[in-house]
Amino acid sequence: NRNFRNEGADSTHSPEFAMLEAYQAYSDYNGIADLTQELIQNAAIAVTGSTEVTWADGTVYDLGGEWERMSMYDSLNDALADAWEGADAAPRIDAATPLADLTTIAERFG
């Protein structure tokens, strides 16, 4: 379907974009993850003949094989650990992390 963002347009940016929505009856998030992986891998093969795609900057990504799956909290904690600077260890967050702690962490990164 066609979507439109309420933002400016110029010669390099159009606020109109296409979106693909998928639904799989009687499935859960693992089934949708499998479907998404298969869809993207098959699209890459159909377009390039391979699961390897090259970005505009020359970086090559291999979309083949099994994709890593992790929880949102594991993903956030990995990113936080990678970006954290200083002598203290990066905090770990989860669903019970108080808002004040989350605010302090967010303020550290601006």
C-alpha positions as CSV (number, residue, x, y, z in Angstrom):
1,N,0.0,0.0,0.0
2,R,1.0,3.6,-0.4
3,N,1.9,5.7,2.6
4,F,2.8,9.4,3.0
5,R,4.9,11.0,5.7
6,N,4.2,14.6,6.6
7,E,7.6,15.9,5.8
8,G,9.4,17.9,3.2
9,A,10.3,16.6,-0.3
10,D,13.3,17.5,-2.4
11,S,15.2,16.0,-5.4
12,T,16.6,13.3,-3.2
13,H,13.7,12.5,-0.8
14,S,10.1,11.7,-1.4
15,P,7.8,11.4,1.7
16,E,5.7,8.9,-0.2
17,F,6.8,5.2,0.2
18,A,5.4,1.7,-0.2
19,M,4.9,-0.6,2.7
20,L,4.5,-4.4,2.6
21,E,2.3,-5.9,5.3
22,A,2.1,-9.6,5.9
23,Y,-0.2,-11.8,8.0
24,Q,0.1,-15.5,8.7
25,A,-2.9,-17.1,10.3
26,Y,-2.3,-19.2,13.4
27,S,1.3,-18.2,13.6
28,D,3.4,-16.5,16.3
29,Y,6.3,-14.1,16.1
30,N,8.7,-17.0,15.3
31,G,6.6,-17.9,12.2
32,I,6.5,-14.3,11.1
33,A,10.3,-14.0,11.6
34,D,10.7,-17.1,9.4
35,L,8.4,-15.7,6.8
36,T,10.3,-12.3,6.8
37,Q,13.7,-14.0,6.5
38,E,12.5,-16.2,3.6
39,L,10.9,-13.3,1.8
40,I,14.0,-11.1,2.0
41,Q,16.4,-13.9,1.0
42,N,14.2,-14.9,-1.9
43,A,13.9,-11.2,-3.0
44,A,17.7,-10.8,-2.9
45,I,18.1,-14.0,-5.0
46,A,15.4,-12.8,-7.5
47,V,17.1,-9.4,-7.9
48,T,20.8,-10.3,-7.7
49,G,21.0,-14.0,-8.2
50,S,22.5,-14.4,-4.8
51,T,21.9,-13.7,-1.1
52,E,24.8,-11.3,-1.2
53,V,23.9,-7.7,-1.8
54,T,26.2,-4.7,-2.2
55,W,25.3,-1.4,-0.6
56,A,26.0,1.9,-2.4
57,D,29.2,2.4,-0.3
58,G,30.5,-1.0,-1.5
59,T,29.8,-2.9,1.7
60,V,28.7,-6.4,1.0
61,Y,26.0,-8.1,3.1
62,D,25.2,-11.8,3.0
63,L,21.5,-12.2,3.8
64,G,21.8,-16.0,3.5
65,G,21.8,-18.6,6.3
66,E,20.0,-18.4,9.6
67,W,19.6,-14.9,11.0
68,E,20.4,-14.3,14.6
69,R,17.3,-13.7,16.8
70,M,17.3,-12.0,20.1
71,S,14.9,-10.3,22.5
72,M,14.5,-6.6,22.4
73,Y,16.1,-6.3,25.8
74,D,19.1,-8.4,24.7
75,S,19.5,-6.2,21.6
76,L,19.3,-3.0,23.7
77,N,21.7,-4.3,26.2
78,D,24.2,-5.3,23.5
79,A,24.0,-1.8,21.9
80,L,24.3,-0.2,25.3
81,A,27.4,-2.2,26.2
82,D,29.0,-1.3,22.8
83,A,28.3,2.4,23.2
84,W,29.0,2.8,26.9
85,E,32.1,4.7,27.8
86,G,33.8,5.2,31.1
87,A,35.1,3.1,34.0
88,D,31.7,1.9,35.1
89,A,30.0,-1.1,33.4
90,A,27.0,-0.5,31.2
91,P,23.8,-1.1,33.1
92,R,21.5,-3.9,32.1
93,I,17.9,-3.0,31.4
94,D,14.7,-5.1,31.5
95,A,11.0,-4.6,31.9
96,A,11.4,-3.8,35.5
97,T,14.0,-1.0,35.0
98,P,12.6,2.1,36.7
99,L,11.8,5.1,34.4
100,A,14.3,7.3,36.3
101,D,17.1,4.8,35.5
102,L,16.1,4.7,31.8
103,T,16.0,8.5,31.7
104,T,19.5,8.7,33.2
105,I,20.8,6.3,30.6
106,A,19.0,8.2,27.7
107,E,20.4,11.5,28.9
108,R,23.9,10.1,28.9
109,F,23.6,9.6,25.1
110,G,21.9,12.9,24.5
